[in-house]
Amino acid sequence: MEESAREIERQSGNQDIKIARLRTLKAPTKLNPAARYNSFVIQTHDPTTANKWIKSGVYYNCRLYPVEQHTP
């Protein structure tokens, strides 16, 4: 997951976003390996950064993914 977090930061371009923690929404043991998509929770210490991503989305592997605020 650490490698994926750094790759998301790199692909975010000039947004200068630092990810504090990246985890899956479901427990890793409950993930379906054949699923096309999985949900992730991206945690950051900067609320301004979080708001930027909520507005603009996240680029990962040349694709833009929508972002929404996570409420546990």
PDB file as gemmi writes it, atoms N, CA and C in Angstrom:
CRYST1    1.000    1.000    1.000  90.00  90.00  90.00 P 1                      
ATOM      1  N   MET A   1       0.811  -1.194   0.000  1.00  0.00           N  
ATOM      2  CA  MET A   1       0.000   0.000   0.000  1.00  0.00           C  
ATOM      3  C   MET A   1       0.863   1.270   0.000  1.00  0.00           C  
ATOM      4  N   GLU A   2       2.005   1.180   0.651  1.00  0.00           N  
ATOM      5  CA  GLU A   2       2.896   2.346   0.699  1.00  0.00           C  
ATOM      6  C   GLU A   2       3.343   2.746  -0.704  1.00  0.00           C  
ATOM      7  N   GLU A   3       3.658   1.767  -1.526  1.00  0.00           N  
ATOM      8  CA  GLU A   3       4.080   2.043  -2.899  1.00  0.00           C  
ATOM      9  C   GLU A   3       2.945   2.695  -3.699  1.00  0.00           C  
ATOM     10  N   SER A   4       1.730   2.232  -3.509  1.00  0.00           N  
ATOM     11  CA  SER A   4       0.574   2.819  -4.194  1.00  0.00           C  
ATOM     12  C   SER A   4       0.343   4.254  -3.743  1.00  0.00           C  
ATOM     13  N   ALA A   5       0.517   4.523  -2.455  1.00  0.00           N  
ATOM     14  CA  ALA A   5       0.348   5.878  -1.929  1.00  0.00           C  
ATOM     15  C   ALA A   5       1.350   6.831  -2.567  1.00  0.00           C  
ATOM     16  N   ARG A   6       2.608   6.416  -2.675  1.00  0.00           N  
ATOM     17  CA  ARG A   6       3.636   7.273  -3.286  1.00  0.00           C  
ATOM     18  C   ARG A   6       3.349   7.488  -4.772  1.00  0.00           C  
ATOM     19  N   GLU A   7       2.827   6.468  -5.436  1.00  0.00           N  
ATOM     20  CA  GLU A   7       2.504   6.588  -6.856  1.00  0.00           C  
ATOM     21  C   GLU A   7       1.337   7.556  -7.067  1.00  0.00           C  
ATOM     22  N   ILE A   8       0.345   7.516  -6.212  1.00  0.00           N  
ATOM     23  CA  ILE A   8      -0.777   8.471  -6.299  1.00  0.00           C  
ATOM     24  C   ILE A   8      -0.262   9.889  -6.088  1.00  0.00           C  
ATOM     25  N   GLU A   9       0.621  10.081  -5.113  1.00  0.00           N  
ATOM     26  CA  GLU A   9       1.209  11.402  -4.882  1.00  0.00           C  
ATOM     27  C   GLU A   9       1.957  11.885  -6.117  1.00  0.00           C  
ATOM     28  N   ARG A  10       2.733  10.987  -6.724  1.00  0.00           N  
ATOM     29  CA  ARG A  10       3.527  11.366  -7.902  1.00  0.00           C  
ATOM     30  C   ARG A  10       2.621  11.743  -9.063  1.00  0.00           C  
ATOM     31  N   GLN A  11       1.558  10.988  -9.263  1.00  0.00           N  
ATOM     32  CA  GLN A  11       0.673  11.229 -10.391  1.00  0.00           C  
ATOM     33  C   GLN A  11      -0.262  12.414 -10.165  1.00  0.00           C  
ATOM     34  N   SER A  12      -0.320  12.931  -8.943  1.00  0.00           N  
ATOM     35  CA  SER A  12      -1.194  14.076  -8.673  1.00  0.00           C  
ATOM     36  C   SER A  12      -0.629  15.374  -9.227  1.00  0.00           C  
ATOM     37  N   GLY A  13       0.582  15.318  -9.764  1.00  0.00           N  
ATOM     38  CA  GLY A  13       1.162  16.480 -10.437  1.00  0.00           C  
ATOM     39  C   GLY A  13       1.517  17.597  -9.490  1.00  0.00           C  
ATOM     40  N   ASN A  14       1.036  18.791  -9.805  1.00  0.00           N  
ATOM     41  CA  ASN A  14       1.446  19.988  -9.058  1.00  0.00           C  
ATOM     42  C   ASN A  14       0.596  20.240  -7.823  1.00  0.00           C  
ATOM     43  N   GLN A  15      -0.222  19.294  -7.411  1.00  0.00           N  
ATOM     44  CA  GLN A  15      -1.078  19.527  -6.251  1.00  0.00           C  
ATOM     45  C   GLN A  15      -0.329  19.402  -4.932  1.00  0.00           C  
ATOM     46  N   ASP A  16       0.888  18.855  -4.956  1.00  0.00           N  
ATOM     47  CA  ASP A  16       1.735  18.746  -3.759  1.00  0.00           C  
ATOM     48  C   ASP A  16       0.965  18.129  -2.592  1.00  0.00           C  
ATOM     49  N   ILE A  17       0.460  16.919  -2.800  1.00  0.00           N  
ATOM     50  CA  ILE A  17      -0.354  16.236  -1.808  1.00  0.00           C  
ATOM     51  C   ILE A  17       0.461  15.133  -1.155  1.00  0.00           C  
ATOM     52  N   LYS A  18       0.416  15.066   0.163  1.00  0.00           N  
ATOM     53  CA  LYS A  18       1.099  14.021   0.910  1.00  0.00           C  
ATOM     54  C   LYS A  18       0.057  13.134   1.585  1.00  0.00           C  
ATOM     55  N   ILE A  19       0.151  11.836   1.325  1.00  0.00           N  
ATOM     56  CA  ILE A  19      -0.776  10.873   1.904  1.00  0.00           C  
ATOM     57  C   ILE A  19      -0.197  10.368   3.219  1.00  0.00           C  
ATOM     58  N   ALA A  20      -0.966  10.502   4.295  1.00  0.00           N  
ATOM     59  CA  ALA A  20      -0.517  10.009   5.598  1.00  0.00           C  
ATOM     60  C   ALA A  20      -0.737   8.508   5.707  1.00  0.00           C  
ATOM     61  N   ARG A  21      -1.857   8.035   5.128  1.00  0.00           N  
ATOM     62  CA  ARG A  21      -2.172   6.608   5.198  1.00  0.00           C  
ATOM     63  C   ARG A  21      -3.127   6.255   4.068  1.00  0.00           C  
ATOM     64  N   LEU A  22      -2.916   5.094   3.475  1.00  0.00           N  
ATOM     65  CA  LEU A  22      -3.791   4.568   2.432  1.00  0.00           C  
ATOM     66  C   LEU A  22      -4.210   3.173   2.871  1.00  0.00           C  
ATOM     67  N   ARG A  23      -5.524   2.935   2.860  1.00  0.00           N  
ATOM     68  CA  ARG A  23      -6.013   1.614   3.249  1.00  0.00           C  
ATOM     69  C   ARG A  23      -7.253   1.295   2.440  1.00  0.00           C  
ATOM     70  N   THR A  24      -7.600   0.016   2.400  1.00  0.00           N  
ATOM     71  CA  THR A  24      -8.817  -0.388   1.712  1.00  0.00           C  
ATOM     72  C   THR A  24     -10.012  -0.131   2.618  1.00  0.00           C  
ATOM     73  N   LEU A  25     -11.172   0.094   2.004  1.00  0.00           N  
ATOM     74  CA  LEU A  25     -12.371   0.347   2.783  1.00  0.00           C  
ATOM     75  C   LEU A  25     -12.815  -0.929   3.498  1.00  0.00           C  
ATOM     76  N   LYS A  26     -12.695  -2.064   2.813  1.00  0.00           N  
ATOM     77  CA  LYS A  26     -13.005  -3.353   3.432  1.00  0.00           C  
ATOM     78  C   LYS A  26     -11.730  -3.945   4.025  1.00  0.00           C  
ATOM     79  N   ALA A  27     -11.908  -4.883   4.921  1.00  0.00           N  
ATOM     80  CA  ALA A  27     -10.759  -5.603   5.466  1.00  0.00           C  
ATOM     81  C   ALA A  27     -10.069  -6.354   4.333  1.00  0.00           C  
ATOM     82  N   PRO A  28      -8.743  -6.394   4.318  1.00  0.00           N  
ATOM     83  CA  PRO A  28      -8.020  -7.080   3.228  1.00  0.00           C  
ATOM     84  C   PRO A  28      -8.467  -8.528   3.016  1.00  0.00           C  
ATOM     85  N   THR A  29      -8.885  -9.199   4.074  1.00  0.00           N  
ATOM     86  CA  THR A  29      -9.320 -10.589   3.932  1.00  0.00           C  
ATOM     87  C   THR A  29     -10.671 -10.710   3.225  1.00  0.00           C  
ATOM     88  N   LYS A  30     -11.425  -9.606   3.171  1.00  0.00           N  
ATOM     89  CA  LYS A  30     -12.751  -9.639   2.542  1.00  0.00           C  
ATOM     90  C   LYS A  30     -12.742  -9.110   1.113  1.00  0.00           C  
ATOM     91  N   LEU A  31     -11.581  -8.698   0.607  1.00  0.00           N  
ATOM     92  CA  LEU A  31     -11.496  -8.180  -0.752  1.00  0.00           C  
ATOM     93  C   LEU A  31     -11.612  -9.313  -1.764  1.00  0.00           C  
ATOM     94  N   ASN A  32     -12.318  -9.049  -2.829  1.00  0.00           N  
ATOM     95  CA  ASN A  32     -12.458 -10.022  -3.899  1.00  0.00           C  
ATOM     96  C   ASN A  32     -11.334  -9.773  -4.904  1.00  0.00           C  
ATOM     97  N   PRO A  33     -10.418 -10.706  -5.080  1.00  0.00           N  
ATOM     98  CA  PRO A  33      -9.299 -10.485  -6.008  1.00  0.00           C  
ATOM     99  C   PRO A  33      -9.743 -10.364  -7.467  1.00  0.00           C  
ATOM    100  N   ALA A  34     -10.935 -10.840  -7.796  1.00  0.00           N  
ATOM    101  CA  ALA A  34     -11.431 -10.763  -9.166  1.00  0.00           C  
ATOM    102  C   ALA A  34     -12.243  -9.476  -9.430  1.00  0.00           C  
ATOM    103  N   ALA A  35     -12.433  -8.663  -8.409  1.00  0.00           N  
ATOM    104  CA  ALA A  35     -13.218  -7.440  -8.566  1.00  0.00           C  
ATOM    105  C   ALA A  35     -12.486  -6.440  -9.449  1.00  0.00           C  
ATOM    106  N   ARG A  36     -13.248  -5.725 -10.280  1.00  0.00           N  
ATOM    107  CA  ARG A  36     -12.633  -4.705 -11.146  1.00  0.00           C  
ATOM    108  C   ARG A  36     -12.181  -3.496 -10.353  1.00  0.00           C  
ATOM    109  N   TYR A  37     -12.943  -3.136  -9.329  1.00  0.00           N  
ATOM    110  CA  TYR A  37     -12.652  -1.942  -8.541  1.00  0.00           C  
ATOM    111  C   TYR A  37     -12.739  -2.259  -7.052  1.00  0.00           C  
ATOM    112  N   ASN A  38     -11.989  -1.514  -6.272  1.00  0.00           N  
ATOM    113  CA  ASN A  38     -12.071  -1.562  -4.816  1.00  0.00           C  
ATOM    114  C   ASN A  38     -12.070  -0.125  -4.316  1.00  0.00           C  
ATOM    115  N   SER A  39     -12.642   0.076  -3.152  1.00  0.00           N  
ATOM    116  CA  SER A  39     -12.657   1.414  -2.549  1.00  0.00           C  
ATOM    117  C   SER A  39     -11.486   1.548  -1.587  1.00  0.00           C  
ATOM    118  N   PHE A  40     -10.878   2.736  -1.603  1.00  0.00           N  
ATOM    119  CA  PHE A  40      -9.751   3.020  -0.731  1.00  0.00           C  
ATOM    120  C   PHE A  40     -10.043   4.256   0.095  1.00  0.00           C  
ATOM    121  N   VAL A  41      -9.437   4.315   1.258  1.00  0.00           N  
ATOM    122  CA  VAL A  41      -9.512   5.485   2.116  1.00  0.00           C  
ATOM    123  C   VAL A  41      -8.130   6.111   2.108  1.00  0.00           C  
ATOM    124  N   ILE A  42      -8.075   7.378   1.685  1.00  0.00           N  
ATOM    125  CA  ILE A  42      -6.823   8.127   1.672  1.00  0.00           C  
ATOM    126  C   ILE A  42      -6.889   9.130   2.810  1.00  0.00           C  
ATOM    127  N   GLN A  43      -5.948   9.023   3.734  1.00  0.00           N  
ATOM    128  CA  GLN A  43      -5.920   9.941   4.864  1.00  0.00           C  
ATOM    129  C   GLN A  43      -4.761  10.907   4.702  1.00  0.00           C  
ATOM    130  N   THR A  44      -5.039  12.164   5.019  1.00  0.00           N  
ATOM    131  CA  THR A  44      -4.025  13.206   4.974  1.00  0.00           C  
ATOM    132  C   THR A  44      -4.182  14.086   6.208  1.00  0.00           C  
ATOM    133  N   HIS A  45      -3.123  14.771   6.600  1.00  0.00           N  
ATOM    134  CA  HIS A  45      -3.177  15.632   7.780  1.00  0.00           C  
ATOM    135  C   HIS A  45      -3.657  17.037   7.440  1.00  0.00           C  
ATOM    136  N   ASP A  46      -3.811  17.330   6.168  1.00  0.00           N  
ATOM    137  CA  ASP A  46      -4.146  18.679   5.723  1.00  0.00           C  
ATOM    138  C   ASP A  46      -5.566  18.729   5.159  1.00  0.00           C  
ATOM    139  N   PRO A  47      -6.505  19.407   5.841  1.00  0.00           N  
ATOM    140  CA  PRO A  47      -7.875  19.475   5.332  1.00  0.00           C  
ATOM    141  C   PRO A  47      -7.982  20.201   3.990  1.00  0.00           C  
ATOM    142  N   THR A  48      -7.092  21.150   3.725  1.00  0.00           N  
ATOM    143  CA  THR A  48      -7.102  21.852   2.447  1.00  0.00           C  
ATOM    144  C   THR A  48      -6.788  20.883   1.320  1.00  0.00           C  
ATOM    145  N   THR A  49      -5.829  20.010   1.559  1.00  0.00           N  
ATOM    146  CA  THR A  49      -5.467  18.986   0.593  1.00  0.00           C  
ATOM    147  C   THR A  49      -6.638  18.053   0.340  1.00  0.00           C  
ATOM    148  N   ALA A  50      -7.287  17.619   1.397  1.00  0.00           N  
ATOM    149  CA  ALA A  50      -8.432  16.722   1.262  1.00  0.00           C  
ATOM    150  C   ALA A  50      -9.528  17.384   0.428  1.00  0.00           C  
ATOM    151  N   ASN A  51      -9.784  18.644   0.666  1.00  0.00           N  
ATOM    152  CA  ASN A  51     -10.813  19.366  -0.098  1.00  0.00           C  
ATOM    153  C   ASN A  51     -10.437  19.495  -1.567  1.00  0.00           C  
ATOM    154  N   LYS A  52      -9.146  19.672  -1.857  1.00  0.00           N  
ATOM    155  CA  LYS A  52      -8.692  19.736  -3.250  1.00  0.00           C  
ATOM    156  C   LYS A  52      -9.034  18.447  -3.978  1.00  0.00           C  
ATOM    157  N   TRP A  53      -8.743  17.312  -3.329  1.00  0.00           N  
ATOM    158  CA  TRP A  53      -9.007  16.023  -3.957  1.00  0.00           C  
ATOM    159  C   TRP A  53     -10.495  15.750  -4.081  1.00  0.00           C  
ATOM    160  N   ILE A  54     -11.281  16.193  -3.123  1.00  0.00           N  
ATOM    161  CA  ILE A  54     -12.731  15.995  -3.223  1.00  0.00           C  
ATOM    162  C   ILE A  54     -13.263  16.743  -4.437  1.00  0.00           C  
ATOM    163  N   LYS A  55     -12.728  17.922  -4.701  1.00  0.00           N  
ATOM    164  CA  LYS A  55     -13.180  18.721  -5.851  1.00  0.00           C  
ATOM    165  C   LYS A  55     -12.635  18.204  -7.178  1.00  0.00           C  
ATOM    166  N   SER A  56     -11.355  17.788  -7.189  1.00  0.00           N  
ATOM    167  CA  SER A  56     -10.714  17.470  -8.467  1.00  0.00           C  
ATOM    168  C   SER A  56     -10.641  15.979  -8.784  1.00  0.00           C  
ATOM    169  N   GLY A  57     -10.744  15.112  -7.783  1.00  0.00           N  
ATOM    170  CA  GLY A  57     -10.579  13.680  -8.008  1.00  0.00           C  
ATOM    171  C   GLY A  57      -9.119  13.288  -7.874  1.00  0.00           C  
ATOM    172  N   VAL A  58      -8.852  12.000  -8.043  1.00  0.00           N  
ATOM    173  CA  VAL A  58      -7.505  11.452  -7.893  1.00  0.00           C  
ATOM    174  C   VAL A  58      -7.110  10.739  -9.181  1.00  0.00           C  
ATOM    175  N   TYR A  59      -5.924  11.068  -9.682  1.00  0.00           N  
ATOM    176  CA  TYR A  59      -5.376  10.361 -10.839  1.00  0.00           C  
ATOM    177  C   TYR A  59      -4.550   9.180 -10.358  1.00  0.00           C  
ATOM    178  N   TYR A  60      -4.801   8.032 -10.968  1.00  0.00           N  
ATOM    179  CA  TYR A  60      -4.010   6.838 -10.671  1.00  0.00           C  
ATOM    180  C   TYR A  60      -4.016   5.967 -11.911  1.00  0.00           C  
ATOM    181  N   ASN A  61      -2.836   5.611 -12.371  1.00  0.00           N  
ATOM    182  CA  ASN A  61      -2.678   4.807 -13.590  1.00  0.00           C  
ATOM    183  C   ASN A  61      -3.438   5.405 -14.771  1.00  0.00           C  
ATOM    184  N   CYS A  62      -3.226   6.688 -14.987  1.00  0.00           N  
ATOM    185  CA  CYS A  62      -3.796   7.420 -16.137  1.00  0.00           C  
ATOM    186  C   CYS A  62      -5.324   7.455 -16.130  1.00  0.00           C  
ATOM    187  N   ARG A  63      -5.916   7.367 -14.983  1.00  0.00           N  
ATOM    188  CA  ARG A  63      -7.368   7.424 -14.892  1.00  0.00           C  
ATOM    189  C   ARG A  63      -7.767   8.319 -13.735  1.00  0.00           C  
ATOM    190  N   LEU A  64      -8.816   9.112 -13.934  1.00  0.00           N  
ATOM    191  CA  LEU A  64      -9.323   9.990 -12.894  1.00  0.00           C  
ATOM    192  C   LEU A  64     -10.414   9.281 -12.121  1.00  0.00           C  
ATOM    193  N   TYR A  65     -10.243   9.201 -10.805  1.00  0.00           N  
ATOM    194  CA  TYR A  65     -11.224   8.560  -9.939  1.00  0.00           C  
ATOM    195  C   TYR A  65     -11.931   9.620  -9.103  1.00  0.00           C  
ATOM    196  N   PRO A  66     -13.242   9.505  -8.932  1.00  0.00           N  
ATOM    197  CA  PRO A  66     -13.967  10.458  -8.089  1.00  0.00           C  
ATOM    198  C   PRO A  66     -13.617  10.246  -6.616  1.00  0.00           C  
ATOM    199  N   VAL A  67     -13.727  11.308  -5.852  1.00  0.00           N  
ATOM    200  CA  VAL A  67     -13.383  11.272  -4.425  1.00  0.00           C  
ATOM    201  C   VAL A  67     -14.570  11.822  -3.644  1.00  0.00           C  
ATOM    202  N   GLU A  68     -14.833  11.206  -2.524  1.00  0.00           N  
ATOM    203  CA  GLU A  68     -15.858  11.729  -1.612  1.00  0.00           C  
ATOM    204  C   GLU A  68     -15.350  11.609  -0.192  1.00  0.00           C  
ATOM    205  N   GLN A  69     -15.891  12.435   0.678  1.00  0.00           N  
ATOM    206  CA  GLN A  69     -15.473  12.412   2.064  1.00  0.00           C  
ATOM    207  C   GLN A  69     -15.944  11.120   2.712  1.00  0.00           C  
ATOM    208  N   HIS A  70     -15.041  10.494   3.457  1.00  0.00           N  
ATOM    209  CA  HIS A  70     -15.362   9.228   4.127  1.00  0.00           C  
ATOM    210  C   HIS A  70     -15.915   9.518   5.511  1.00  0.00           C  
ATOM    211  N   THR A  71     -17.080   8.967   5.791  1.00  0.00           N  
ATOM    212  CA  THR A  71     -17.668   9.066   7.119  1.00  0.00           C  
ATOM    213  C   THR A  71     -17.825   7.659   7.654  1.00  0.00           C  
ATOM    214  N   PRO A  72     -16.991   7.288   8.648  1.00  0.00           N  
ATOM    215  CA  PRO A  72     -17.051   5.906   9.167  1.00  0.00           C  
ATOM    216  C   PRO A  72     -18.386   5.591   9.823  1.00  0.00           C  
TER     217      PRO A  72                                                      
END                                                                             
